Amino acid sequence: MIRFRQIEAFRSLIMTGTSVGAARKMHVTQPAISRLIADLEADLGFSLFSRIGGRLNPTTAGLRFYKSVEENFLGLERLKQVADMIRDEASEALTVACMPVLATTLLPPILADFVGRHPGVPIRVDSVKVPEVLVNLQNHKADVAISQAFPAVAGIEVETLLKTRALCAMPATHKLAKKKVVRAQDLRGERIIGWLPNSRQLYEAEQSTISATEERPNYTVLTDTAHTRYAMVAGGLGVSIVEPFAAKVWRAHGVVVRPFETAIDYEYVLSYPSSGIRSDLVASFRESVLRVAAHYSFDE
């Protein structure tokens, strides 16, 4: 039966080129390396090295076997790196993936609630867009995520947090600021900050709404982040159909929002790797999320 120590000796011998170097790398004697290699060759049933003039040269079969060994060792070394990282960090920690607009609005009160019950627990926040949120969850690089809703994805469990209607954002001095409700026809002739096509769901909903005005949209800027849309509005570049979270941030910069009569909804979700196993910290974080989301005010 092949043993890990034999494989380690074989890999060390290939990497160093000499049995002396392999022995030094593994902190054993040179005869121990020779014995491990001989036992491995006996178990495999073929020679790994040719011995010519006292030198060890890998055979063709040995090189083929080394390729497979190296592929598996890379996986083991990755596990070792993860173990080292976990050991160097606190025994318990929480990694949250979160969209930038939520990381600057909804997440701070959630973390305040969570930290109040778990002081001293390290928290890592990865502020990323939805595609990166999905990758982080699937690769277990995040324990939990808060983002806009997304289509069903293998390996991810989703829980709806809340749904909101779209708003229309404009400079405080804009004529539309006098309206209590903005409608699609009110955007005729207006310069518009719109969604990039790669924000597919929102882009298609926006296109459908604006096309109802029977006038070609006058886009000045296209972007794919909420804060950038608000920033463009603050800079006087136009009006925009926006999500509600960032409104309170940009109110101080001369941006006002009005209800927008549209079918565009924003749905936000809490999601996890669907391993079926959640730590006590994740369960407690979920409690904080639900508590804050239930009473969150977009106006204050």
C-alpha positions in Angstrom: 0.0 0.0 0.0 1.3 3.4 -1.0 2.1 5.6 2.0 2.1 9.4 2.1 5.7 9.4 3.4 6.8 7.5 0.2 5.1 10.1 -2.0 6.7 12.9 -0.1 10.1 11.4 -0.5 9.6 10.9 -4.2 8.5 14.5 -4.7 11.4 15.8 -2.6 13.9 13.8 -4.7 12.5 15.1 -8.0 12.5 18.7 -6.7 16.0 18.6 -5.2 17.6 16.3 -7.7 19.7 14.4 -5.1 18.9 12.0 -2.3 21.1 14.2 0.0 18.9 17.2 -0.9 15.7 15.2 -0.4 16.9 14.0 3.0 17.7 17.5 4.1 14.3 18.7 2.9 12.5 16.0 4.8 14.8 16.1 7.9 15.7 12.4 7.5 18.8 10.4 6.6 19.9 9.6 3.0 19.4 5.9 3.5 15.8 6.6 4.7 15.1 8.3 1.4 16.5 5.4 -0.6 14.4 3.0 1.4 11.2 5.0 0.9 11.8 5.2 -2.8 12.6 1.5 -3.1 9.4 0.6 -1.2 7.4 3.0 -3.4 8.8 1.4 -6.6 7.9 -2.1 -5.2 4.3 -0.9 -4.4 3.9 0.7 -7.8 5.4 -2.1 -9.8 7.7 0.1 -12.0 10.9 2.0 -11.7 10.8 5.7 -10.9 14.5 6.4 -11.4 17.3 5.0 -13.5 20.6 4.7 -11.6 23.5 5.4 -13.9 27.0 6.2 -12.6 25.6 6.9 -9.1 23.1 9.5 -10.4 19.3 9.2 -10.1 17.4 10.3 -13.2 13.6 10.1 -13.4 12.3 7.5 -15.8 9.5 8.3 -18.3 7.1 6.5 -16.1 8.5 8.4 -13.1 7.9 11.7 -14.8 4.3 10.7 -15.7 3.7 9.7 -12.1 5.3 12.9 -10.8 2.8 15.0 -12.8 -0.1 13.3 -11.0 1.7 13.6 -7.7 2.2 17.3 -8.2 -1.4 17.9 -9.1 -2.5 16.3 -5.9 0.1 18.0 -3.8 -1.0 21.4 -5.0 -4.4 20.6 -3.5 -2.8 19.5 -0.2 -0.6 22.6 -0.1 -3.8 24.8 -0.6 -5.3 23.0 2.4 -2.2 23.7 4.4 -2.4 27.4 3.5 -6.0 27.5 4.6 -5.1 25.7 7.8 -2.3 28.2 8.5 -4.6 31.1 7.9 -7.2 29.7 10.2 -4.6 29.0 12.9 -3.1 32.5 12.6 -6.6 34.1 12.9 -8.9 33.9 15.8 -10.6 30.6 16.5 -13.9 32.1 15.4 -14.5 34.7 12.8 -17.1 35.8 10.2 -16.7 36.6 6.6 -19.5 38.6 4.9 -19.9 39.2 1.2 -22.0 42.3 0.5 -22.8 44.6 -2.3 -21.1 48.0 -2.0 -24.3 50.0 -1.6 -25.5 47.7 1.1 -22.1 47.6 2.8 -22.3 51.4 3.3 -26.0 51.5 4.4 -27.7 48.4 5.7 -24.6 46.5 6.9 -23.3 48.9 9.5 -26.4 48.7 11.8 -26.4 45.0 11.3 -22.8 44.7 12.4 -23.5 47.0 15.3 -26.2 44.7 16.5 -24.1 41.6 15.9 -20.9 43.0 17.6 -23.0 44.0 20.6 -23.6 40.4 21.2 -20.2 39.1 20.0 -17.6 41.6 21.0 -14.1 40.6 19.9 -15.2 38.4 17.0 -13.2 39.4 13.9 -15.4 40.3 10.9 -14.2 40.5 7.3 -16.4 42.3 4.8 -15.9 41.7 1.1 -17.6 44.5 -0.7 -18.3 43.0 -4.1 -20.9 42.9 -6.9 -23.4 40.0 -7.3 -21.2 37.8 -9.6 -18.4 37.9 -7.0 -20.9 37.3 -4.2 -21.9 34.0 -5.9 -18.3 32.9 -6.5 -17.4 33.7 -2.9 -20.3 31.6 -1.6 -19.7 28.7 -4.0 -16.0 28.6 -3.0 -16.8 28.9 0.7 -14.8 32.1 0.8 -17.8 33.8 2.5 -19.9 32.5 5.4 -22.9 34.6 4.4 -23.9 37.3 1.9 -26.3 40.2 1.5 -27.1 41.3 -2.0 -29.8 41.9 -4.6 -31.7 38.8 -5.6 -30.3 36.6 -8.3 -31.5 33.5 -10.3 -31.2 30.1 -8.6 -27.5 29.0 -8.5 -26.3 25.6 -7.5 -24.6 25.4 -4.1 -26.2 28.6 -2.7 -29.2 28.8 -0.4 -31.2 32.0 -0.5 -33.6 33.8 2.0 -35.6 36.9 1.0 -35.0 39.9 3.2 -37.1 42.7 1.7 -38.5 44.1 -1.5 -38.6 47.8 -2.4 -39.8 49.9 -5.3 -37.5 51.9 -7.5 -37.1 55.7 -6.9 -36.3 58.5 -9.2 -33.3 60.6 -8.2 -32.6 64.2 -9.2 -30.8 67.3 -8.1 -32.8 69.2 -5.5 -33.1 72.2 -7.9 -34.5 70.0 -10.7 -38.1 70.7 -11.9 -39.1 67.0 -11.1 -38.3 67.6 -7.5 -41.6 69.5 -7.2 -43.5 66.4 -8.0 -44.7 63.9 -5.3 -44.6 61.0 -7.7 -42.5 60.8 -10.9 -43.9 58.8 -13.9 -42.2 57.4 -17.0 -43.6 60.1 -19.2 -42.0 62.7 -17.0 -38.6 61.5 -18.2 -39.3 62.6 -21.8 -36.5 64.9 -22.9 -34.5 64.4 -19.6 -30.9 63.4 -19.5 -30.7 60.0 -17.9 -28.1 58.1 -16.0 -28.8 54.5 -16.9 -27.8 50.9 -16.2 -25.1 49.2 -18.2 -26.3 46.1 -20.1 -24.2 43.8 -17.9 -26.6 44.6 -15.1 -29.1 42.5 -17.1 -32.2 42.3 -14.9 -32.2 46.0 -14.0 -31.1 47.1 -17.5 -34.0 45.2 -19.1 -36.6 46.6 -16.6 -35.3 50.1 -17.1 -35.3 49.8 -20.8 -38.9 48.5 -20.7 -40.0 51.4 -18.5 -38.3 54.2 -20.4 -39.4 52.8 -23.8 -43.0 53.4 -22.7 -42.4 57.1 -23.1 -42.3 56.5 -26.9 -39.2 58.7 -27.1 -35.6 57.5 -27.4 -33.8 57.8 -24.0 -31.2 60.5 -23.7 -28.6 58.7 -21.8 -25.6 60.7 -20.6 -23.9 58.1 -18.4 -24.2 54.3 -18.1 -22.9 52.6 -15.0 -23.4 49.5 -13.0 -23.2 50.7 -9.3 -25.8 52.5 -7.3 -23.4 55.0 -5.6 -22.1 56.0 -9.1 -25.6 56.7 -10.3 -26.3 58.9 -7.3 -22.9 60.6 -7.8 -23.7 61.4 -11.4 -27.1 62.9 -10.3 -25.3 65.0 -7.6 -23.0 66.2 -10.4 -25.9 67.5 -12.4 -25.5 65.0 -15.2 -29.1 63.9 -15.2 -31.8 62.0 -13.4 -31.8 58.3 -12.6 -34.0 55.4 -11.7 -32.4 54.2 -8.5 -32.5 51.8 -5.6 -33.5 53.3 -2.2 -30.6 52.5 0.1 -28.1 55.0 -1.0 -30.6 57.9 -1.0 -29.8 58.8 2.6 -26.0 59.0 1.8 -26.5 61.4 -1.1 -29.2 63.6 0.4 -26.4 65.7 1.9 -25.0 66.2 -1.6 -28.1 67.8 -3.0 -29.8 64.7 -4.3 -33.5 64.1 -3.7 -35.6 61.1 -4.5 -39.2 60.7 -5.4 -41.4 57.6 -5.7 -41.3 56.3 -9.2 -44.5 54.9 -10.7 -43.1 51.7 -12.2 -43.0 48.0 -12.0 -39.3 47.9 -11.2 -38.7 46.2 -7.9 -35.5 45.7 -6.0 -35.4 42.4 -4.0 -32.6 41.8 -1.4 -31.6 38.4 -0.1 -29.5 36.8 2.5 -27.6 33.8 1.1 -25.3 31.0 2.3 -23.3 28.2 0.9 -25.8 25.3 0.8 -23.8 22.8 2.8 -26.7 22.4 5.2 -24.3 23.3 8.1 -24.2 26.8 9.6 -22.0 28.0 12.5 -23.5 29.6 15.6 -22.0 32.9 14.4 -23.8 32.7 11.1 -27.1 31.9 12.9 -26.5 34.9 15.2 -25.6 37.2 12.2 -28.8 36.1 10.5 -30.8 37.2 13.6 -29.1 40.6 13.4 -29.9 40.9 9.7 -33.6 40.1 10.2 -33.9 42.4 13.2 -32.4 45.4 11.4 -34.1 44.7 8.1 -37.5 44.6 9.8 -37.2 48.1 11.1 -34.8 49.7 8.6 -35.7 53.3 7.7 -34.7 54.7 4.3 -35.4 58.2 5.4 -33.3 58.7 8.5 
